[in-house]
């Protein structure tokens, strides 16, 4: 049986009140600052998380997930403004997609800052998302960027209860925030709450959906179309920065994604 502490952060008559939730936020933040792992709720699954800048924490996270050190870790952030501190550059396309779909089930791939004191693999894309779940959003606001991955051994089913998450990863976890069963109700009428986040690569002039998910491709395409001629300015900036061929911004077809993002 897991020795992890469990903090009640559920809403409703039988859930936590404001004081209990605040205590749970403080406890989770303190544990992650010490380099510990904490189970957190998101819109449709539980994730295992730690301070993104804790070398101990990210090493524990990869060990718990049975992942090699070369595996890039996804980030959860409290606001779009945080992204400029961890990404080498935030393209205009990325900012518009954030404004359109954050907080929500959209993960963006960007180039990571090369000078940060963390163990993000050199050259690997930075996967970043702003969650909609209010508890985890509050944790992000208090702690800063959080390294997070689905709370299961790689390849397993995403856990919908804290008990399922602890069953798979409990031995490595310091604490867990219990928000009850997640994924039963949609958080947004425009997102499919049964699916993982949609992953969009905005590192290049041609935007690519690398994993179809909760946000339909058509909605992302519609945002790009609304950008119209303004997109050409972003393309020119990217070409100058990365020496890419000219052309209008567009959307590639979905391709297989190998990242373990929630």
C-alpha positions in Angstrom: 0.0 0.0 0.0 1.2 3.5 -0.8 2.6 5.7 2.0 1.7 8.8 0.1 -0.3 11.5 1.9 -3.7 12.1 0.3 -5.2 15.6 0.4 -8.9 16.2 -0.3 -9.4 18.9 -2.9 -12.8 17.8 -4.4 -15.7 20.2 -4.9 -19.2 19.5 -3.8 -21.1 18.8 -0.6 -18.8 16.0 0.4 -15.7 17.7 -0.9 -13.1 20.1 0.6 -14.0 23.6 1.7 -11.9 26.6 0.7 -9.5 26.2 3.7 -8.9 22.5 3.0 -8.2 23.2 -0.7 -5.7 25.9 0.2 -4.0 23.6 2.6 -3.8 20.9 -0.1 -2.3 23.5 -2.5 0.3 24.5 0.0 1.2 20.9 0.9 1.5 19.9 -2.8 3.7 22.9 -3.6 5.9 22.3 -0.6 6.4 18.6 -1.5 7.3 19.5 -5.1 9.7 22.2 -4.0 11.5 19.5 -2.0 11.8 17.5 -5.2 9.0 15.1 -4.5 6.3 13.7 -6.7 2.6 14.7 -6.3 -0.5 13.3 -8.0 -2.6 16.2 -9.4 -6.0 16.2 -11.1 -6.5 17.6 -14.6 -9.6 17.8 -16.8 -9.8 14.1 -17.6 -7.0 12.2 -15.8 -4.6 12.4 -13.0 -0.9 13.3 -13.6 2.2 12.8 -11.6 4.0 16.1 -11.2 7.0 17.9 -9.7 8.9 21.2 -9.8 10.1 21.5 -13.4 13.4 23.0 -12.1 14.1 20.3 -9.5 16.7 17.9 -10.8 15.8 15.4 -8.1 12.1 15.7 -8.9 12.4 15.2 -12.7 14.8 12.3 -12.1 12.2 10.7 -9.8 9.4 11.4 -12.3 11.3 9.6 -15.1 12.1 6.7 -12.8 8.5 6.4 -11.7 7.4 6.4 -15.3 10.2 4.0 -16.3 11.4 6.5 -18.9 15.0 7.2 -20.1 16.6 10.4 -19.2 16.3 11.5 -22.8 12.5 11.7 -22.5 11.2 15.3 -22.6 8.8 16.2 -19.9 5.6 18.1 -20.5 5.0 21.4 -18.6 1.9 22.8 -17.0 1.8 26.6 -16.6 -0.5 29.0 -14.9 -0.7 31.6 -17.7 0.6 32.3 -21.3 3.1 34.8 -19.9 5.0 32.0 -18.2 5.8 30.5 -21.5 8.3 33.2 -22.6 10.4 32.3 -19.6 10.9 28.7 -20.6 10.6 28.8 -24.4 13.4 30.1 -26.6 10.9 32.0 -28.6 7.1 32.2 -28.6 5.9 32.6 -32.2 2.9 34.8 -32.9 1.0 31.7 -34.1 1.6 30.1 -30.7 0.4 33.2 -28.9 -2.8 33.3 -30.9 -3.5 29.6 -30.3 -2.9 30.2 -26.5 -5.4 33.1 -26.6 -7.9 30.9 -28.4 -7.7 27.7 -26.5 -6.0 28.3 -23.1 -6.7 27.3 -20.4 -7.8 24.0 -22.0 -6.8 20.8 -23.7 -4.2 22.2 -26.1 -0.5 21.3 -25.8 2.0 23.4 -27.8 5.4 22.2 -28.9 8.1 25.0 -28.9 11.8 25.3 -28.7 13.1 25.2 -25.1 15.4 27.9 -23.6 18.9 26.5 -23.8 20.2 28.4 -20.8 17.8 27.2 -18.1 19.1 25.2 -15.1 17.0 22.1 -15.7 17.5 18.7 -17.3 15.3 19.1 -20.4 17.0 17.1 -23.2 19.0 19.3 -25.5 17.2 19.8 -28.8 14.0 18.2 -27.6 10.7 20.1 -28.1 9.1 21.8 -25.1 5.5 20.6 -24.6 3.5 23.2 -22.6 -0.1 23.5 -21.6 -2.3 25.6 -19.3 -4.7 23.3 -17.6 -8.4 24.2 -17.0 -8.7 22.3 -13.7 -8.9 25.1 -11.0 -7.0 23.1 -8.4 -4.0 22.3 -10.5 -4.1 25.8 -12.0 -3.8 27.2 -8.5 -0.8 24.9 -7.8 0.9 26.1 -11.0 0.2 29.7 -9.9 1.9 29.1 -6.6 4.8 27.0 -7.7 5.6 28.0 -11.3 6.1 25.6 -14.2 5.3 22.0 -13.3 6.8 19.0 -15.0 3.9 16.5 -15.4 3.0 13.3 -17.1 0.1 10.9 -17.0 0.1 9.1 -13.7 0.7 5.7 -15.0 3.6 3.6 -16.3 4.2 4.6 -20.0 1.6 3.0 -22.2 -1.0 2.4 -19.5 -4.5 3.7 -19.3 -4.8 7.3 -18.0 -6.1 7.0 -14.4 -9.4 8.7 -13.6 -9.2 8.3 -9.8 -6.5 9.1 -7.4 -6.6 5.4 -6.2 -5.8 4.2 -9.7 -2.9 6.7 -10.0 -1.4 5.6 -6.6 -1.8 1.9 -7.5 0.6 2.4 -10.4 3.0 4.9 -9.0 2.4 5.1 -5.3 5.8 3.9 -4.1 7.5 6.9 -5.7 4.9 9.5 -4.7 5.0 11.9 -1.7 1.4 13.0 -1.9 -1.8 13.0 -3.9 -4.6 15.5 -4.3 -7.9 13.8 -4.5 -10.5 15.6 -6.6 -12.7 12.5 -7.0 -13.3 10.9 -10.4 -12.2 13.1 -13.2 -13.3 13.0 -16.9 -16.9 12.2 -16.2 -18.2 15.7 -17.1 -16.9 18.1 -19.8 -15.1 21.2 -18.6 -15.8 23.0 -21.8 -18.7 22.5 -24.3 -16.3 22.8 -27.2 -13.8 20.1 -26.1 -14.1 16.3 -26.1 -13.5 15.4 -22.4 -12.9 11.8 -23.3 -9.7 12.6 -25.3 -6.2 13.7 -24.3 -5.0 17.1 -25.2 -4.4 18.0 -28.8 -0.7 18.6 -29.5 0.3 21.2 -32.0 3.9 21.9 -33.1 4.5 25.6 -33.6 8.3 25.5 -34.0 8.2 25.8 -37.7 6.5 27.9 -40.3 4.1 25.1 -41.1 2.0 24.4 -38.0 1.6 20.6 -37.4 -1.0 18.7 -35.4 1.1 15.8 -34.0 -1.7 14.3 -32.0 -5.4 14.7 -32.6 -7.3 15.2 -29.3 -9.9 17.1 -27.4 -9.8 20.2 -29.6 -10.9 19.3 -33.1 -8.5 19.9 -36.0 -11.2 22.1 -37.7 -11.2 24.6 -34.8 -7.4 25.0 -35.0 -7.6 25.4 -38.8 -10.3 28.1 -38.3 -8.0 30.1 -36.0 -5.2 29.9 -38.6 -7.6 31.0 -41.4 -8.7 34.0 -39.3 -5.1 35.1 -39.0 -5.2 35.8 -42.7 -2.4 37.9 -44.2 -1.0 38.6 -40.7 0.4 35.1 -40.7 3.0 36.1 -43.3 4.7 38.3 -40.8 5.2 35.3 -38.5 6.5 33.3 -41.4 9.0 35.9 -42.3 10.2 36.1 -38.6 10.7 32.3 -38.5 12.5 32.1 -41.8 14.9 34.8 -40.6 15.5 33.1 -37.3 15.8 29.5 -38.6 16.7 29.8 -42.2 13.6 28.0 -43.5 12.1 28.3 -46.9 9.4 30.9 -47.5 5.7 30.1 -47.7 2.4 30.8 -46.0 1.6 29.3 -42.6 -0.6 26.2 -42.9 -1.6 23.1 -41.0 0.1 19.7 -41.6 -1.9 16.5 -41.3 -1.7 14.7 -38.0 1.2 12.4 -37.5 2.0 9.8 -34.9 3.1 11.3 -31.6 5.5 9.4 -29.3 5.4 11.8 -26.3 3.6 10.7 -23.1 1.5 13.8 -22.7 -1.7 14.0 -20.8 
